[in-house]
Amino acid sequence: PKFQPKDPAFATRVRASFARQKAMVLVGATLTVVEPGYVEVALPYRPELTQQKAYVHGGILGMIADSACGYAAYSLMPATSSLVTVEYKINILAPALGDLVARGQVIRPGRTLTIARGDVYAADGTHVASMQQTLMMLPDTPDTPEDA
C-alpha cells in the first residue's frame, strides 16, 4: 500500500534518528532505503555476530527487523512524535548466512498503534526470518535522549 507521510521531511528525520542508534553502529547495520511506510536495513556478515554454528544469531535478526519495522512506522508519524516497540513475534525460517537485509513495511498505521511486518533476506535471496510488530506512537515526545 502507498502511504502519505505526515511530515514532508520524514526521510531526513528517519535517517537522523537511525544514525543515533548505537546498537546499529555496534552490529554494523546501515539504513539503505527510506520510503513512506517502508525501510530497508542492511547488515554485512561478520563472524562476531554469529552463534555457535556460524549462523547470524537470532537476536541480531530481531535487532535489524525491529529497526526496519520501527523506522517504517516512524516515517508515517508526525515530526513531533517518537515511538516505542510494544510487541513483536519473529519466526526464523532458515539459517542466516552471509550479508542480510531487513525490509520493514507498515501494514496498518493507526492513531496510536501501528502494525508492521519485517522480513529478513540473505544476499542469495533466502527468506531468513519474518516478524510482525506493534509500535506505539508517543505524541509530542522528542526522538532524542532526555539529556540532549
N, C-alpha and C positions, 0 to 999 in steps of 0.2 A: 504493500500500500504506500501511497505518496502522502506525506505529512507536511504541514506548514509549520515551520518553527515560529515560536512567539518572539524570538529575538533574531533580528536580521544578522547580527554578528555572532551567531551561535558557534560557527566553526572556530573562530578565534578564541572564544570563551572555552570551548571544549578542549582545544589544544593547550591553552594556558593551564587549565586545571590538570590535565593529564601530565604535563611537564612537572607539576608539583608532587606527583605520586612517587615517592622514593622507593616504594616496593616495586614499581615497574622498572625503575632505573636499576635496582638491585638484580632483577632477573634478566634485564636486557631487552625488555619489550618496548616496541615503538608503535605509535599511532600512525597508521598509514592511509586510512580513508575516513573522512568525516562527511556525512550527508544527513539531511533531516531524518531522524529515526533509524539511522544505520551507521555503524562504525566497524572498522577492522583494526585489530591489534596483531602485529607480527612479533614472533618470538624465534630468534635464531637458536638452533640446537647448541647446547653447552653441556658437557658431562656433569658439571656441578648442579644441574637441575634434574638429575635422574635419580631413580630409585635403584634397588639392588640388581635389577635385571637390565639396567641401562635404558629403560624407557623414561620419558619425561614424567616426573612424579604427578600423580593425580591432583595434588594440592596446587601445583603450578598450572595445570589445566584449568582448575577452578579460578585461579587468580586472573588469568587472561580473559576467560569467558565472562567473569564478573565485571571486569573493567569494560569489556566491549559492550555488554548489555547496559551497564550503568551510563556510559557515555552516549549510547544510542538514545536512552531515555532523556538524559540531560540536554541533548541537542534540541529537544522539543519544549523545554521548560523556560519560564521567564528568566531574564538576565539576573534578577534579584534573588533567585532561588538557589538552593543546593538540593542534594538528595542523599539518601542512605538506602542501602540494600536491606530489605525486610526479610526476604527468604529466597532461597534457591534450591533447586534439585539438579544434580548433574548425573548423567549416565555416561560412563566411559565405555565406548563401543569397540575400541581397538587399541593395541599398543601405540603409544605416541613416540614415534621415531622421526628424527630429523627436524627441520625447521617447521614451525607451526604458524597458523593464522586463526585467530578467533574472530568470528563475524557476529556482531550483536545487532539485533533488529527488534524494533518495537512492534509488538503485536497489537496492543491496545493502550493508548495513552489515556489517563484519567485525570480528574481534577487533583486528586491526592495520590492515588496509586497508579503505577504504570506496570504493565506486564510486558516482558521482553523475552526473546529467545536468543540463545547463543549457541553457535556451532563451531567446533574446533576441527580444523583440517590439517593434515600433514602436507608437505610440499608435493608428494606424489598423488594427492587427491583423496587419500584415505580419510574417511569421516571418523575422527578420533573420539569426539565427545559431543553431547548435546545437553544444554542447560535450559531450564525455564526459571525465570526470576521475577520477583515482585520488588518494585522500588517505590519509596515514598518521597514525594516532593516536600521540601522544607521551605515554605514561602518566606520571603523577606529574611533569609538566612544566608549570610555570605559563604561562598565556597572557598574560604581561606581559613588558615588557623586562627583561633581566637586571639592569639597574642601577636598577630601580624599587623 
